[in-house]
């Protein structure tokens, strides 16, 4: 986690560090912090299916059904152009 933070101090647009921090926060149950990190990735890469899937999953875990549905809609659109979601379509459901 410290390495990711130092990396982001040098380059705040380094996507892998944001993804890594998001995963760390998620694993620690710090869902809002995870959401914040995944949103930063999406600001940098709006159609990144891995970041969208991670964000959608955390929204689902935190009970934010409307946000989960929005992400699911985005992922559905992206899946028309990539195999990522066809292979990982059961990552989360909005409930």
C-alpha positions in Angstrom: 0.0 0.0 0.0 2.8 2.4 0.8 4.5 1.8 -2.5 1.2 2.5 -4.3 0.8 5.8 -2.4 4.4 6.8 -3.2 3.9 5.9 -6.8 0.8 8.1 -6.9 2.7 11.0 -5.3 5.1 10.8 -8.3 2.4 10.1 -10.9 -1.2 10.5 -9.9 -2.4 9.1 -13.2 -0.7 5.7 -12.7 -3.7 3.4 -13.1 -2.2 0.2 -11.7 -1.5 1.9 -8.4 -5.1 3.1 -8.1 -6.4 -0.4 -8.9 -4.0 -1.9 -6.3 -5.1 0.5 -3.6 -8.8 -0.1 -4.5 -8.3 -3.8 -4.1 -6.4 -3.3 -0.7 -9.2 -1.1 0.6 -11.9 -3.5 -0.6 -10.1 -6.4 1.1 -10.0 -4.4 4.3 -13.7 -3.7 4.1 -13.0 0.0 3.4 -15.6 0.1 0.7 -15.9 3.9 0.2 -12.1 4.2 -0.1 -12.2 1.4 -2.7 -14.9 3.2 -4.6 -12.9 6.4 -4.6 -9.9 4.6 -6.1 -11.8 2.8 -8.7 -13.5 6.0 -9.7 -10.1 7.6 -10.2 -9.3 4.8 -12.6 -12.5 5.3 -14.5 -11.8 9.1 -14.8 -8.5 8.1 -16.4 -9.9 5.2 -18.5 -13.6 5.6 -18.8 -14.2 2.3 -20.6 -11.8 0.1 -18.6 -13.9 -3.1 -18.0 -11.7 -4.3 -15.1 -12.1 -1.1 -13.2 -15.8 -0.8 -14.0 -16.4 -4.4 -12.9 -14.4 -3.8 -9.6 -16.4 -0.6 -9.0 -19.7 -2.4 -9.7 -18.8 -5.2 -7.4 -18.0 -2.8 -4.5 -21.2 -0.9 -5.1 -23.1 -4.1 -4.9 -21.3 -5.1 -1.7 -22.1 -1.8 -0.2 -25.8 -2.0 -1.1 -25.7 0.8 -3.6 -28.1 -0.8 -6.1 -28.7 2.2 -8.3 -25.0 2.7 -8.8 -24.5 -1.0 -9.4 -27.2 -1.0 -12.1 -25.5 2.0 -13.8 -22.2 0.2 -13.9 -23.8 -3.0 -15.1 -25.4 -1.0 -17.9 -22.0 0.4 -18.9 -20.4 -3.0 -18.8 -23.2 -4.5 -20.9 -22.5 -1.9 -23.6 -18.8 -2.5 -23.4 -19.3 -6.3 -23.6 -20.6 -5.8 -27.1 -17.0 -4.9 -28.1 -14.9 -7.1 -25.9 -14.8 -10.7 -24.6 -13.9 -9.6 -21.0 -17.4 -9.5 -19.7 -18.6 -12.4 -21.6 -16.1 -14.4 -19.7 -16.7 -12.6 -16.4 -20.4 -11.8 -16.6 -21.2 -13.2 -13.1 -18.9 -10.9 -11.1 -21.8 -9.2 -9.5 -25.5 -8.7 -9.7 -27.5 -5.7 -8.6 -29.8 -7.7 -6.5 
